[in-house]
Amino acid sequence: MNQRTYVGLDVHARSVKGCAIDRETGEILRQSLAASDAGVAEWVSGLPGPVLVVYEAGPTGFGLARLLAAAGIECLVAAPSKLQRPSGDRVKTDARDAEHLARLALLGQISPVRVPGRADEAARDLVRAREDVRADLMRARHRVSKLLLRHGLVYSGGHAWTDAHHTWLHRQHFDDPALQAAYEAGLETAELTLDRRNRLDAKITSLAATDRYAPVVHSLMCLRGISVLTAFGLAVEIGDWTRFTGSTIGAYLGLVPSEHSSGASRSQGAITKTGNTHARRLLVEAAWHHRRPYTNASRDMRSRWDAADEASRVRGHQGNHRLHHKWEQFEARHKRRVIANVAVARELAGWCWSLAAPVQQEQPWTNE
């Protein structure tokens, strides 16, 4: 309640609806603006201060929040899934949405998201571009393999998509010109997509070695299943690990069970799947690696430890033992492996936090 004016903005690609509430006079001011960050900042600067501005996170990004912060105006970017709305409110317009945000800000009912710096947002875009290419590559490969399967051709020389498999694919030929053209187009798409993915992997690897990301990346890589790509993805998606605790990081990533309890009854269901989808997928995939027995660290793991500090090496070794022990417990109870793996991923998130947060406390995370 330190601000005088509370501003809600409904931001779109071509227009912005604004609503300002003066806490002292109760006056409500509505304004239609062009989709110009500078224009919005100019209008907000003319309001009685101090001012708090709120708008929803969305496809327009964080440029407006950074501009307002640079101008000395406090701005919160609200998490859309956390906004409270009365069940009887059935009329939705841009102007009403802006006023709703302003009233929630006045009541202190805004759950903000973290506004990343420009460098962090660029790194996150790189990681998500690689994620898109990964999905494109999987679809392209499926098209090629299923086309061959429809014509009775199945590779049996070992693992698919190895060098030997690529040699076998280029030896396949069809007499029908139309079928041959379709096959060549599919194979070319798969190979070009693979080349795009490799270029992005190289860029991510070089960026992960920079001073800004290397300490956190090296500490996370002390755990099994977390390579450079996974560690860098977690680092840029979560950003400031010190915001969380070992118990809250799992809830942030949507790895905790949903619950519906009333009175004496308590019912838990599937995981909530809230929060960052990409980070959750990385952890779920990494958790499968802990199902294999862990006695002594492999040569690859020891080379990762050499790049990390002593505390991270010790903590990573403890985490690898603990996570495999959890797998053994679930196997002894005959738990379904997909469910057990998600439970291990939830604990893996806590171990990642215990490795990354101390490193960031020594080198505070700057939002540049």
PEBELJO-V762637 format. One record per backbone hydrogen bond with DSSP energy under -0.5 kcal/mol. CO is the residue of the C=O (numbers start at 0). NH is the residue of the N-H. If there is no record, write none. Layout:
[[CO NH] [CO NH]]
This chain:
[[3 22] [4 6] [4 51] [5 20] [6 53] [7 18] [8 10] [8 55] [9 16] [13 34] [14 11] [15 32] [16 9] [17 30] [18 7] [19 21] [19 28] [20 5] [20 22] [21 25] [26 21] [28 19] [30 17] [32 15] [33 35] [35 39] [36 40] [37 41] [38 42] [39 43] [40 44] [41 45] [42 45] [43 46] [49 3] [49 4] [50 73] [51 6] [52 75] [53 8] [54 77] [57 60] [59 62] [61 65] [62 66] [63 67] [64 68] [65 69] [66 70] [67 72] [68 71] [71 73] [73 52] [75 54] [75 77] [76 112] [77 56] [77 79] [78 81] [79 82] [85 88] [87 89] [89 91] [90 92] [92 96] [93 97] [94 98] [95 99] [96 100] [97 101] [98 102] [99 103] [100 104] [101 105] [102 106] [103 107] [103 108] [104 107] [109 111] [110 78] [113 115] [116 120] [117 121] [118 122] [119 123] [120 124] [121 125] [122 126] [123 127] [124 128] [125 129] [126 130] [127 131] [128 132] [129 133] [130 134] [131 135] [132 136] [133 137] [134 138] [135 139] [136 140] [137 141] [138 142] [139 143] [140 144] [141 145] [142 146] [143 147] [144 148] [145 149] [146 150] [147 150] [147 152] [148 151] [151 153] [158 161] [161 165] [162 166] [163 167] [164 168] [165 169] [166 170] [167 170] [167 171] [168 171] [175 179] [176 180] [177 181] [178 182] [179 183] [180 184] [181 185] [182 186] [183 187] [184 188] [185 189] [186 190] [187 191] [188 192] [189 193] [190 194] [191 195] [192 196] [193 197] [194 198] [195 199] [196 200] [197 201] [198 202] [199 203] [200 204] [201 205] [202 206] [203 207] [204 208] [206 209] [209 212] [209 213] [210 214] [212 216] [213 217] [214 218] [215 219] [216 220] [218 221] [219 222] [222 225] [224 226] [226 230] [227 231] [228 232] [229 233] [230 234] [231 235] [232 236] [233 237] [234 238] [237 239] [238 240] [239 242] [240 243] [244 248] [246 250] [247 251] [248 252] [249 254] [250 253] [253 272] [255 271] [257 268] [259 266] [261 264] [264 261] [266 259] [269 257] [274 276] [275 279] [276 280] [277 281] [278 282] [279 283] [280 284] [281 285] [282 286] [283 287] [284 287] [285 288] [286 289] [287 290] [288 291] [295 294] [297 301] [298 302] [299 303] [300 304] [301 305] [302 306] [303 306] [303 307] [304 307] [308 312] [309 313] [310 314] [311 315] [312 316] [313 317] [314 318] [315 319] [316 320] [317 321] [318 322] [319 323] [320 324] [321 325] [322 326] [323 327] [324 328] [325 329] [326 330] [327 331] [328 332] [329 334] [330 333] [335 339] [336 340] [337 341] [338 342] [339 343] [340 344] [341 345] [342 346] [343 347] [344 348] [345 349] [346 350] [347 351] [348 352] [349 353] [350 354] [351 355] [352 356] [354 358] [355 359] [356 360] [357 361] [358 362] [365 367] [367 118]]
